[in-house]
């Protein structure tokens, strides 16, 4: 099993898909890393040799922030926005939508207080959907 940047890559998946399980690596970056490291991106992770895993590991370390470093940087950016009392920082502090979404309905989802509805309640089908819909807004 290949372990890169503190993440175990799924052995049954292809390399370029497996690399996306590392936080900060998307599909395009995964293919680029594999190409630079001279590793076939369509190869299964379980078929990688130790040498190939080491080349991938070195390329990821050389290329930049992933996993913990990237998460830490994002958190520091959010903290900075909160400290300087920027509009986005205030929205983060109040746990409201930050990127311009409307708030009458979306705010409840952002704060985690919106009640969950089942599929039958959304469509209004079935007796149990109708009876629970009557009690939904209590």
N, C-alpha and C positions, 0 to 999 in steps of 0.2 A: 504494500500500500504506500502510495506517494504522499508525503507530508511536506507541504510547502507553505511558508509564512504562518505556521501554527495551525494549518487547516488540513485535515485528511481529505484528499481528493477522492470522489466516488470512483471505485475501480471499474465499474461496468460501463461508464460513460466515455465518450470521446474526449480527447485532451482539451480541445477548445471549449467544450461545455463544462468539463470538470474545473477548469481554471476560473470560470465565472462564479464558482462557489466561494472564491476568495473575495472578501469585501473590497471594493475598489477596482475590480477587474471585470469589465463587461465583455461582450462578444468580440468587438473589434479589437480591443486591447489584447485579449487572449490570443487571437490569431496572429497579431503582430509580434507578441512575445515568442510564440512558438516558431514563427518564421525567422526571427533574429537569432534564436537559440539553435537553429537548424534541426528542429524536431518536427515530424509530420503531425499536423494538428488534427488529422482524422484518425490517428492511432488511438486505441483504447488506453486508458490510464494504467490498467493492470499489465499491459505489454511494454511499458516504458522500462528502459534499463536504468541502472543507478547513475550512469554517466549523463543520460538525457535529463534525469530529474535534477541532477546537480547543475547542469547548464541552465535549466529553467529557473531554478532557485536563484542562481547568480544574476540572471537577466531581470528577474522581478526585483531583487534587491537593488540593482543598479538603476532601474527605471524610476523608482520613486515610492511614494507612500501607498501602503495598503494596510488593511486590517487595523490594528490598534493605533498606529500613528495617524492614519487618516481619520479614524473616529475621534481621536483626541483633538486633532486640528479643527474638525467641524464643531466640536463642543466648545473649544476656545473661541472660535469665531462667533458662536451664538452668545457666549458669555460677554464678549466684547460689545456686541450690539446691545445687550441688556444694560451693561455698565454705562455706556454713553447715552442711554435712553433714546436710542433711535426708534423710529416707528416699528420697525421689524422686531426690535428687542422687546418692546412693550407687548407686542402681539405674542411673542414667545413666552414672556413671563406670565401672561394671562391665559396661556394655553388656547389661543384663538387662531384661526387660519391666518397664515402669514402672507400668502402670495396672491392676495386680492380677491379671494372667493367671497361671495355674498354670505352674510352671517345669519339671517333669520333662521335658516334650517341647518346650515352646515356647521354652525357653532356648536350645536348639540352633539354632532358627530365628533368634532374635534375634541370636545371636552369629555367624550366617552359617556355622556348621559342620555344619549338617544336610545329609546327602547327598541329592542330588536323585534322584528316581525317575521313570522314564518311565511313561506310561499303562499299558503292558503289565505293568510290574512291580507297579503298584498293584492291578490287577484280577487278576493272575495268569494272564492269557490268553497263549497262544502259547508255542512252545518257547523262543524267546529270552528271554521274560519269566520262564519257570520257571528256566532255567539261570542267568540273572543274579540271580534272587532267591536262589538257593542261596548265591551268593558275596556277597550284599548286606551281610551283617554281619561280614565279615572284617576 
